[in-house]
Amino acid sequence: MLLKDLKNKTIGMCVSGGLDSKTVTKKLKEEGYDVICFSADLAQPDEKDINDVIKKMDPCGAETVIVDVKNEMAEICFETIKASATYDGGYWNTTGIARAVTVQGLIKAMKARNVNVLAHGATGRGNDQMRFERYTRSLAPEMEVYAPWRDPELLEEFPGRSEMADYLAQFDIPAVIGMKKKYSTDANLAGLSHEAEDLESLETSCTIVEPTMGVWPQIAPDKIEEITIRYEAGRAVEINGQAVTPFEAMTLANEIGGRNGVWMKNALENRIIGTKSRGVYEAPGMEVLNQGLQQILQATLDRRSTALYKQMGAIISDNIYDGRYFDESTKAAQAAINVLTASASGIVKLGLYKGNVFFNSMTDIDASLYNEEDSSMEASDGLNPASSQGYADIISVEAQALAKAGQFKGDS
């Protein structure tokens, strides 16, 4: 869609309260369009009060609606952790997770106000434009999508931040540009992603990022902090003896993991549109809760189930990244994950120290496949070592046949 295509439509503008949001909203209002602004409350750790977005947007002349999706955000975090669905470079794709929740929540609020066009401020070079488009088409196929930063008219009028600030100044709307940032940040309950600007150079250290959820490992406390997590069917239900909801678990795990420097990750990922992007990521709570779950899964999953678990997690991760969280393939993979984690219950104690997560102990794992007597190198009542001879003979038959046929070409 182009600006001229918005006539006689009600536009739902996704806003953050920043320079881009103000500029596009004011421009649409000045052109006479019917605009309502919407912003999602994702428990952003870099936002002291989400209602500040309303104050920032008020001068633009459009109503701003805050949509509370904190619990939904916590739930998708739990589903992602359960599948260990990290993306390219092994990082928690916190922004991709949030886009599914954001669009789903905002579309529901927009429909209640008869909005028929969703407008987003995602750049025409990144992933978010694709996520906003696909989720809107998936959840509300009747709703149209307007992307201002793909509209030639707006790109020509506002080629940079100074032009946006000058435009807003005409209406006495505050627009602080400030000094050139070292990088940009997107934040939510799951974590923070830092990218662009100075981080685009591979000669720039990831340590230029100032953590929001915690600290870099080198300045974390010089002592191990223990955390005890109880899981039921792959979900954390208790932390340090305290029953927790998903939102409470994420909040507490973020605090504990963050102050111990857990999980500051640098990744060079493959974008949806085929380019590569460099980012630095924070997700201490996701990592701590997943580390505990992985200990239990190592005890409860056999080798083939573990392989299937990893395959399903990779599907879910790719789908989150590509804006396909609500696709049938995601649901099918999640159904498999639910089966594989149904017995993942028990208590895990972890030690956190300067970015590291140590295994301390594991108890109450009723479905554990681990038998100390079978695994012992000492004399025990477990597996009889002599009984292994028959199995060794059987698996050697194929090797002998290959050797006799001359199919081993290496040096002997």
N, C-alpha and C positions, 0 to 999 in steps of 0.2 A: 504494500500500500504506500501511496504518496500522500503528502499533506492535503492535496486537493480532494483525495478520496474519502476524507473524514467528515464531509458535510452531512448534516442531519443524523449524526451518530453520537452515542454517548461513549466517551473514551475513559477507560480505566487506566490511569497512569501509575506504573509501579515506581515508587520513589524511595530515596534514602535520605533526602534532605540536603544533598550535596549540590554542587554547582550545576552539574548536568540536569538533575531533577528539576531544579528551579528554572533553569533556562528553557527547557522544553515545555514545562507546564505553563510558564508565563507566555511563551510564544503561542501556544495553542489557545490560551485564553484571549490574547490580543487579537487572534485571527477569528475569534467569535465561536470557538468550538465548546461543546459541553464536556467539561473535564471533572472527573472525581479522582483524587489521588489515593493510593493504597500502599501500605507498608506492612511487612510481616514482622511480628515480634518473635525472633528466633533465639532469644536469650543471648543476644550479641554481647560478648564480654567487653567490647570496646565502646559500648553505648551505655552511658550511666543511666539514662532515662529514655526509654523508647518514645515517650510522648514529646521529647524534644524535636522529633521529626515534624510533628504538627506545628510547633512554633516556627521552625525553619521554613515550612512551606506556606504558612498563613499569608505572607505578603504577596504571594503569587495569585491569590484570588480564587483558589479552588479548595474545596473541602478535602481534608485528609482523614482517612479511616485506618486505624491500626487494627490489624488482625492477629489475634493471639494464637500462635501455632507452636508454642513451646513444648507442649506434651507430645504433639505429633512429631516434632523434631527429635525428641528423646526416643520415641518409639522406632523411628527409622534408624537412629544410631544403634539401637539394640539389635535390630534386624541385620544391619551391616556387620556389627561385631560378631554376631552369631555365625555369620558366613565367612568371617575373616576376609571380607571383600576389599582388600587394598588394591590400588591401581598401579599403573606403570611406575616402576621405580620403588614399589613397595610402600606407597604413602596412602594415608587415609584421605579420600577425596571429599573433604568436608564441604566444599562449595557445591559439588555435584549433588551430594546428599540434600543440601539445603534447597536447591532449585526445585526438586520434586515437591517438597513440602510447601515452599513458597507459592508456586503456581497453583497447586491444588487448593491451598487456603484462600488465596486471593481471588481465584475464579469463583469460588463459592460465595464470597462476599460481593463480588462484582455482579453476579447473577441476581442477587437479592436487591440490587439497585438498578437492574435493567441495563447494565453496561453491555455493549455489543462489540467493542473493540478494546483489546488489551494492548497497551503501549509499554514498551520496555526500553531501557537505556543502554542495553548491552552493545558493545562495540561490534562492528562488522568483521573483525578479524579473529574473534575468540570463540570459545565453546558455548558461553551462556546464551548467545543469540539462538543457537540451535536448540538448546534445552527449553528456552521460553517458547519457541515456536512449536516444538514437538509436543510438549506437555499441554499447551493450549489446544492444539489440534486433537490430541488424544482425549482430553477431559471435557472439552467444549468445542466440538467440530463446527458448531454454528457461529462461533465467535471469531472475528477477524483479528489480525495482529498487525500493529504498526511499530516499525523499528526506526526511530528518528535518525539514528546514526548510520542508516543505509539509504536515507532519503537525500538525493543530490541537492535539493533546495536548502535543507538545513546544514548539510556539510559545507556548502558554499558560504552560507551566512555565518557559520560558527566553526571555522577551521581550527580554532584553538581555545584555550581557557581564557585568554585575555579578551577575546571577542565576546565570550559569554558574559564575563564580568562587566564589560562595557555596556552590553545590552541591558543587564539587570540594573546597572547604575542609573539608567534613564528613569527607572521607576523607584529609585531609592531603596532597592532591595539589596541587603547585605550580601556580598560575594567575596569572601576572603580567598585569594589565590595562595598567598603565602610563598615561602621558599619552595624551590623545586624539590619534590619528595625523592627519597632514595628508592622507594618502591611503593606499590599500591597494596592494599589489604582488604580482604573480604572475611568477615567474622560471623560466627554463629556458635550455638551450643557445642557442636562437634569439634570445632577448632577454628584455626585461622589459616588462610592461604596468603602468602606474600609473593608478589611477582612484579614484573615490568621495571621500567626505569633502570637503576644501577644493576639490578639483578639479571638483566638481560645479557650482561657480559659474563662469560665463563671465567674471566679473570678476577671477578669480584667474589670475595668470601661470603659464605652464607651468614657469617657472624655479624654482618652489618644490620641484620634484622634484630630489632628490640622485641623480645618475647612479650606477649600480652597475658597469656595464661600462666606463665611461669618464668623460669630463668634458664640460661644456658648452663650445662652441667658443671662447668668450671667454677661457678659461683653458688652452686647448690650446697646445702648443709653438708658438713664433713662427718656425717654419721648415717647409718642405715635406718630408714623408717620402714617398719613392717605394716603391711595392710592385709587384712583377712577378708576374703570374699566368699560368700556362699552363693552357689549357682543352683538353679532348678531348670532343667531342660534347656541349658545353654544360655540362661538369662540370669544376671546378677540380681539377687533379691535381698541381700544383706551385706553391709560393709561394716567391718569392725563391730559386729554384734548389733548393728542398727538396721532394722527393716527399711528398705528404700523402694520408692517408685523408680521407674526408668529415669525420670527427670532428676530426682534426688541423687540417684546413683551417678549419673553423668556429672552433675554439679560437684559432688563430693570427690569423685575420681579425678576430675579436672584439677581441683584444689590440691589434692595429695600428690598426684603425678606432676603437676606443674611446679610445685615448690621444690621438687627433687630433680628437676631438669630432665624429665622423661619426655622423649620423643619430639626432638626438633629435627626435621627431615628435609634434606635437599634432594630434589628429583628433577630429571630432565625427561619430560613426558611427551607422548605422542598425542597431539590434539585431534579432535574430531575431523577438522578440515584438512588434516594431512601435514601440518607444520609441527615443529617441536617447540615446547615451551619450558622454561626453567622456573621452578618455584621453590619456596621454602615454606614448610608447613609445621603447624603446631597442632597436636591432638593428644594431649597427655591422658585424658580420661579414656578415650577410645583404646589407646595402646595398653594401659594398665588393665582394663577390663578384659581385653582380648588375650593378653598374656596369661591371665588366670584361667580363662576358658581353654586355651590351647593345652595347658597342663592336663586338664581333665580329659580332653579329647584324645590325647596321647595314650591315656589309660583305657579309654572305652571303645575306641575305633580299631578295627582290624586293618590290615594293610590295604585291602581293596576298598574298604569304606573310606579310608583316609584319602585315597586317590580320587574317589568320586567326590568327596567333600571339597577337595581343592579345585576340581573341575567346575563344580557348581558355584563356588565362591568367585572364580574367575569370570563366569558368565554374569553373575550379579554385579560384579565390579565394573565390567565393560558396559553393562546396560545402564548403570548409574551414571557413568561418565558420558554416555551417548544420549542421555535424556530418555531412556527407555524403562524407567523404574516400574511403570504401570503396565508394561507389555506382558503378554502371556508367558513368554520365555522366562521372564523374571519370576513370575508366580510359580512356574513349574520348578525352577531351580530352588526357590525358597521352600517349596513343599518337600523336596528331597533333603534340604538342609534340616528341616524340622524333624524328619525321620531320623537322620544321622545324629542329631543332637538331643533326641528325646531322652536318652539315658545319661546325658552330660550333667549330672547333679553331684554336688559335694562341696567341700570346703577347701580352699587353697590359701596358703599364706605365702606372700611375696615380700621380698626385701627390695626397697628402692634406694638407690645410691648414685648420685651424680649422673643421672641419665640412664643408668643400668637397672634392669629388673631381674632379681635373683629368685630362684625357686627355694623356698624354705621347707614347706611341708604340704601334704595333701591327705585329707581324711574324709571318711564317710562317702567314698566313691563306690556305691553298691554295685555298679555295673562294670567295675574295673576288670580288665582282662589280664592284668599283671599279677603273676604269682611268684612271690619271692623264691619259693622252693624250686620252681621250674627254672628260674633264671640263675640260681646260685652256682658259683664256681666251686663251692665246697660240697662235701657229702651231704645229701638231704633226701627227703622222701618224695622229691619232685620227679621230673622226667629222668628215666634211666638212661644214662649216656650210651650204654651199649645198644639200646634200641635204635639209635641214630644210624647204625651201620647199614641197615637195610635201605633207608632213605638215601644215604650217600651213594650206595650202589646203583639205585634206580636213576638218580639224576646224572650219574656218570655215564650211563649207556649212550646218551645222545652225544656227549663230548667225545667218547671213544669212536663212535661212528663218523663224526665229522673229521676227526684226526686221520682215521684210516682212509677216508675219501680224499684226503689231501686238501681239505677246505680251511685249515689253519695255515696261513701263509707266513706267519711270523717266524722269527729265529727260534730255534729250539736248543 
